[in-house]
Amino acid sequence: MADRRTTPIAVRSPFRATTTEIDWADGHKGIYPHEVLRGYCPCAGCQGHSGEVRFISGGDTSIKTIEPVGDYALHVAWGDGHDTGIYTFRYLRALCQCAECVPPERRDERGERQRL
């Protein structure tokens, strides 16, 4: 049985938007500013091969395409051509920036995260 916390039922990332929204099967509505998605790009080129994922500043934060990868992830192609990051649903759930997941006073923290 699939984990409802990491099963998306809708993904919204309108053209020229700065935030992507994901509705999860457990009723949670995830909020993902593109700056956060790009900064925590999980690809080896951005993160290397360590166990920690760090925030990388810079890069185009406009999304050209966002597509499913099987039933476990999303592939994001950024406006500057960077397109090697595969964002697993588990990883995306951990990156949620909604007020429930990240209180406003912690919103600007960009520390390291565990690789999921």
N, C-alpha and C positions, 0 to 999 in steps of 0.2 A: 504494500500500500504506500502511495506517495506521501511525502511529508507536505501537509497543507501550507506550512510556513514558507516553503521554497517551491511552491507550485504557482506560477503566475496564471491569471485568468484574463488579464488585459495589460497591454503595454501601450502607452501613449507618449510619443515623442514627435510632436508636430514640427513641420519645417520652420526653421529659424527660432524655435523655442530654445530656452536656456536651461530647461529642466525636463527630465523624463519622469513619468509616473508609471508605477506598476501596481496593479491590483492583485493581491495575493489571495489564494484560496481560503485562507483562514480569516479573511475580512480586513486585513491590514492594507492600507494604501501607502505604498512607498514613494518617497520623494527623492529624486536624484539630480542635483544640480550638475550640469555638464562639466563644470570646473572640477568637481569631486570625482566624477567618473574618469575624466582624462587624467587627473592627478594621481589616481590610484590604479591606473592601467595595469592589469596583471601580466602583461606580456614579458617575456624574458629580456627583451631589449630595454624595457623601462626598469624592470625590477631585478634583473640578474637571476641568480639561482639560490639566493638565501631563503631562510624561512620567514623573514620579515618583509612586509610590503611597506614601502615608504611613499610619501606624497612627493610627486615630481612636478614642480611648477613649469608652466609654459606649454606651448603647443596650442593648436587651434582647438577650440572647444565647441565648434559647430559640428553637428552630426550629419554626415552625408547619407549613411544608411545604417539601419539597425535590423538585424535578421536573426531568427532562431537558429541554434545549433542543436540538432537533435531535440531531445526533450530535457536538456540539462543546462543550457546556456544561451547567451546572446552574443552575437558578433557585432562589434561597432566599428564603422569606418568613419574616421574623423575628416574634417574639411581640408586638412593639410596632407591627406594621403596615408596617414598612419592608420593601419588596419590589422595589426597582429594580435590585439587583445581579445581573448575569449572570456567573457564575464559569466561565471557559473551563477545559477540562481541562488545558491547558498552564499556566494560572495556578494552578490547584489543585495541580498537581504541584510547582510552585515554592514553594507555601505549606506543603508537608508539614513536620510537626513531629516525625516519628519520630526515634529516637536516631541513625539512620544519616544523616539529612538535617540535623539540628540537634543537635549534641552537647549534653549536659545543661548544661555551663557557659555555653552561649550561648542557652539556652531562653528567657530573659526579655528578650532584646534585641528591640526593636521599632523598628528603623530604617526608612529609606525603601527601597523596592524599585523596580526598573524595571517600567514598565507592559508587560505581555506580551499 
